[in-house]
Amino acid sequence: MVEKKNLLLGICGSPRKQGTEYAIQYALKYAADKYGFDTEFWTVRNKQINFCIHCDYCIREKKGCVNKDDMEDLYIKLEQAKYLLFGTPIFQGNVSGQLKTVMDRCRALIAKDSNVFKSKIGIALAVGGDRNGGQEIAIRTILDFFLQNHVLTVSGGAFGANLGASLWSKDLGKEGIENDEEGLRTIRKIIKRIADFK
């Protein structure tokens, strides 16, 4: 699979079409309009994504995952993208179960090609209903996934987006994110930083 050097893939880990989806679409639009990225959006919403059952088929066979579901489409997109944005709503103080399953299922992609993520650059975004509802913990979970799998990680830097983009919806979904100017600023900061690597 040929990597597309200018492609930023935004993965939305929310099962709803609300704040997290809006935040990722905002990030992708900003990246395209301001920095000329090619962008693609993928969401867990309405997708069938089976749990990893640690059967080790991917390790033994080196042919991908034993599960045949909507991850097959995502595997192709992950291989093609140079830049990755993982975004999640906060579920019980961390990433959504859907995004965690996506990350677990990437084991099959890595087992097939241990270098699949080595040249990629990743950023993270989290949306919480509370101001301090677990956004930093969720962002760290995403960054830990990137680090473990050789994705180079960047943040927005000091003074506002230290680890990644953190947003507060006030439990108002999309409307809450549209009105969270500070949170939207953190998105712009992580996109500006990732653009330094173009």
C-alpha positions as CSV (number, residue, x, y, z in Angstrom):
1,M,0.0,0.0,0.0
2,V,1.4,3.4,-1.0
3,E,1.4,6.1,1.6
4,K,-0.2,9.4,0.6
5,K,2.3,12.0,1.8
6,N,-0.2,14.8,2.3
7,L,-3.2,12.8,3.7
8,L,-4.5,13.5,7.2
9,L,-6.9,10.8,8.4
10,G,-9.3,11.8,11.2
11,I,-10.8,8.9,13.2
12,C,-13.8,9.7,15.3
13,G,-14.3,7.3,18.2
14,S,-17.8,8.5,19.0
15,P,-20.9,6.4,18.3
16,R,-22.9,9.7,18.1
17,K,-23.0,12.5,15.6
18,Q,-22.4,15.2,18.2
19,G,-19.4,17.1,19.7
20,T,-16.5,14.8,18.9
21,E,-17.5,14.4,15.3
22,Y,-17.9,18.2,15.0
23,A,-14.5,18.7,16.5
24,I,-12.7,16.3,14.2
25,Q,-14.5,17.7,11.1
26,Y,-13.5,21.2,12.3
27,A,-9.8,20.0,12.6
28,L,-9.9,18.5,9.1
29,K,-11.4,21.5,7.5
30,Y,-8.9,23.8,9.2
31,A,-6.0,21.6,8.1
32,A,-7.2,21.6,4.5
33,D,-8.1,25.3,4.3
34,K,-5.1,26.7,6.2
35,Y,-2.3,24.2,5.4
36,G,-3.4,22.4,2.2
37,F,-3.7,18.9,3.7
38,D,-5.7,16.3,1.9
39,T,-8.1,15.0,4.5
40,E,-10.3,12.0,5.1
41,F,-12.8,11.3,7.8
42,W,-13.7,7.9,9.3
43,T,-16.1,7.3,12.2
44,V,-17.0,4.3,14.4
45,R,-20.6,5.4,14.2
46,N,-22.8,2.7,12.7
47,K,-19.8,0.5,12.1
48,Q,-19.5,-3.2,13.0
49,I,-16.2,-3.5,14.9
50,N,-15.6,-6.7,16.7
51,F,-13.5,-7.0,19.8
52,C,-9.9,-8.4,19.5
53,I,-10.1,-11.8,21.1
54,H,-6.4,-12.3,21.3
55,C,-6.6,-15.5,19.2
56,D,-3.1,-14.8,17.6
57,Y,-4.4,-15.5,14.1
58,C,-2.7,-12.2,13.0
59,I,0.6,-13.3,14.6
60,R,0.6,-16.8,13.1
61,E,-0.7,-16.1,9.7
62,K,0.5,-12.5,9.0
63,K,-2.6,-12.0,6.9
64,G,-4.6,-9.5,9.0
65,C,-7.4,-10.1,11.4
66,V,-9.6,-13.2,11.7
67,N,-12.5,-10.8,12.1
68,K,-14.0,-9.6,8.8
69,D,-15.9,-6.4,9.6
70,D,-15.6,-2.6,9.0
71,M,-12.0,-2.5,10.3
72,E,-11.0,-3.9,6.9
73,D,-11.8,-0.6,5.3
74,L,-10.0,1.3,8.1
75,Y,-6.9,-0.8,7.7
76,I,-6.5,0.5,4.1
77,K,-7.0,4.1,5.2
78,L,-4.5,3.7,8.1
79,E,-1.9,2.3,5.7
80,Q,-2.4,5.2,3.2
81,A,-2.4,8.2,5.6
82,K,0.8,10.0,6.6
83,Y,-0.9,11.9,9.4
84,L,-3.3,10.5,12.0
85,L,-5.8,12.3,14.2
86,F,-7.6,10.1,16.7
87,G,-10.5,11.8,18.5
88,T,-12.6,10.5,21.3
89,P,-15.5,11.4,23.6
90,I,-14.8,10.7,27.3
91,F,-16.4,7.5,28.5
92,Q,-15.8,6.9,32.2
93,G,-12.8,9.1,32.3
94,N,-11.0,7.7,29.3
95,V,-11.4,6.9,25.5
96,S,-14.6,5.4,24.2
97,G,-14.9,1.6,24.1
98,Q,-15.2,1.9,20.3
99,L,-11.9,3.7,19.9
100,K,-10.2,1.4,22.3
101,T,-11.4,-1.5,20.1
102,V,-10.1,0.2,17.0
103,M,-6.7,0.5,18.7
104,D,-6.7,-3.1,19.9
105,R,-7.6,-4.3,16.4
106,C,-4.6,-2.5,14.9
107,R,-2.6,-5.4,16.3
108,A,-3.5,-7.3,13.2
109,L,-2.2,-4.5,10.9
110,I,1.1,-4.3,12.8
111,A,1.5,-8.1,12.9
112,K,1.2,-8.2,9.1
113,D,3.7,-5.3,8.7
114,S,5.7,-4.1,11.7
115,N,6.7,-1.0,9.9
116,V,3.2,0.1,8.9
117,F,3.2,3.1,11.3
118,K,6.9,4.0,11.4
119,S,6.8,7.1,9.2
120,K,3.4,8.4,10.4
121,I,2.8,11.4,12.6
122,G,-0.1,11.5,15.1
123,I,-2.2,13.9,17.1
124,A,-5.0,13.5,19.6
125,L,-8.2,15.1,20.5
126,A,-10.7,14.5,23.4
127,V,-14.1,15.9,24.2
128,G,-15.6,15.8,27.7
129,G,-19.0,16.8,29.1
130,D,-17.2,18.2,32.1
131,R,-14.3,20.6,32.0
132,N,-12.0,18.1,33.7
133,G,-13.7,14.9,32.8
134,G,-10.8,12.8,31.7
135,Q,-9.6,14.6,28.5
136,E,-5.9,14.4,29.4
137,I,-6.2,10.8,30.4
138,A,-7.8,9.9,27.1
139,I,-5.3,11.9,25.1
140,R,-2.5,10.1,26.9
141,T,-4.1,6.7,26.1
142,I,-4.1,7.7,22.4
143,L,-0.5,9.0,22.6
144,D,0.6,5.8,24.3
145,F,-0.9,3.8,21.5
146,F,1.0,6.0,19.0
147,L,4.3,5.6,20.9
148,Q,3.9,1.9,21.3
149,N,3.4,1.5,17.6
150,H,6.1,3.9,16.3
151,V,3.9,6.7,15.3
152,L,5.7,10.0,15.9
153,T,3.5,12.1,18.3
154,V,3.1,15.8,18.5
155,S,1.0,18.1,20.6
156,G,0.0,21.7,20.4
157,G,2.9,22.6,22.8
158,A,2.9,24.6,26.0
159,F,0.3,27.1,27.0
160,G,-3.0,25.5,26.1
161,A,-2.6,22.3,24.2
162,N,0.1,20.6,26.1
163,L,-0.7,17.0,25.1
164,G,-3.4,17.5,22.5
165,A,-6.7,19.2,21.8
166,S,-9.0,19.2,24.9
167,L,-12.6,20.3,24.5
168,W,-15.5,20.9,26.9
169,S,-19.0,20.3,25.5
170,K,-20.9,21.1,28.7
171,D,-23.0,18.1,27.8
172,L,-24.5,20.1,24.9
173,G,-23.0,18.0,22.1
174,K,-22.2,19.8,18.9
175,E,-23.5,23.1,20.2
176,G,-21.2,23.0,23.2
177,I,-18.2,22.4,21.0
178,E,-19.2,25.2,18.6
179,N,-19.2,27.6,21.6
180,D,-15.9,26.3,23.2
181,E,-13.6,28.8,21.7
182,E,-10.7,27.8,23.9
183,G,-11.1,24.1,22.9
184,L,-11.3,25.1,19.2
185,R,-8.1,27.1,19.7
186,T,-6.4,23.9,21.0
187,I,-7.4,22.1,17.8
188,R,-5.9,24.9,15.7
189,K,-2.7,24.6,17.8
190,I,-2.3,20.8,17.1
191,I,-3.0,21.3,13.4
192,K,-0.4,24.1,13.2
193,R,2.1,21.8,14.9
194,I,1.5,18.8,12.6
195,A,1.8,21.1,9.6
196,D,5.4,21.8,10.6
197,F,6.1,18.2,9.4
198,K,4.7,18.6,5.9
